[in-house]
Amino acid sequence: MPATSPVTIYHNPRCSKSRQTLELIRERGVEPHVVEYLDTPPSAAELKAILQKLGKSAAAIVRRKEAQEEGIDVDALSEVALIEALAAHPRAIERPIVVKGKHARLGRPPESVLEIL
């Protein structure tokens, strides 16, 4: 994360929940580092670190419809293989994800990110 902001949002500007979450963060006076993850997907290692901060498994952040469209069989893959598949096919990652320090939250609903700001 760049030194300019302690908060990073993995953002999809076409997603209404992602836009609402970004607006909510900005309303709190925080200008986050915005990662448009479809253009700049997290690596498998970055995704693993994000999952640890979320306290969730990879399966918990999968968009099932998109995973199916990408040919990802969520239930058949190990955790490591699923993380690699998500890194290779970022549109199957649930969004937005907000990271601050050792904590992360999924912006569904957008208000859930407030607890780490």
N, C-alpha and C positions, 0 to 999 in steps of 0.2 A: 504494500500500500504506500502511496506517496505521502510525503510529510505534510502536504497541503491540507489533508483532511483525515481525521481519525475514523471516519465512517465511509464505508464502501457499499454501493448498491449494485447488485448484478441485475441489470435493467433491460427490459424489452419495451421500447417506446410505443409499440403497437398494442401493448397489453394495458387495459384500463386499471387493473389492480396495481400494476407496476407504476403507472403514471400517478395514481392516487398516493401510493407510498412515497414516491419521490417528492410530491407536493407537501405531504405531511412532514417529512424530514425538513424540508426548506422552511415550512411554517414555524418550525422550532428553532430557526436561526442557524441551522447547520447546512453547509454546502458540501454534500458528499462527493467523493470520487465516484463517478458514474462509469461503470463498465457495461457496455452494450454487449452482453455475453454471446449473442448470436454472431457478432462480428469478431469478438475477441473471447473465445471460450476459455474457461479455466482448464488448466491441465488436470490430469488425473490426480497428481499430488496436491494441487490447489483444491480440487474438489473434495479430496479426502480430508484436508484440513478444515474446510468449510463444514463438512458433515460433522466433524468432531465438535466444532463450535456450536453447531445446531443441536447436537446430541441426538442425531437421527441417523437412520440407516439410509443407504442410497435409494432403496425401494420407496422410502417415505417422501422423497422429493421428485418422484417420477410423474410426469404427465403421461398417463397410461395410453391415451389415444395416440399422442405423438410418438410414444415409444413403439407402439404397434406399427404405426406408419413407417417408422425407421427400421423395422425388422428386429427390434429388441424384445427378446422374450424375458421379461423381468423375473418371472418365477423360476426360470431355468438357469439363471446366471448366479455365480457366486458374488459376494459383495465386491471383491476386487474387479471381477469382470464387468459388473454393472457400472461401477465407477468409470472404468475405461470406456464403456459404451456411451455413457452420458457425456464424457469429455469429447468423444468423437461425434456425438449427435446432440449438441446443446439444446436444440429445440424441445427435447424430451425432458429438460430440467424445469421443475416448477419455479415460478418466479413471482415476485422478485425476492431476492435474498439480500438481507442487509447485514453487514459485518462491522463490528466495532470491538477492537481489541480481542479479547478471548471469547467473545460472545457473538452469536448470530441469531437472526430470526427470519422466518419466512413471512413475507408481507401479505399473508392471507389469514385474517383480514389485515388491512394496512396498519391498523392501530396496534397490532401485536409487536411492531418494531419499536414502539415508544418505550418499552421496558428496558431497552439497552441504550437508548439515547441519553 
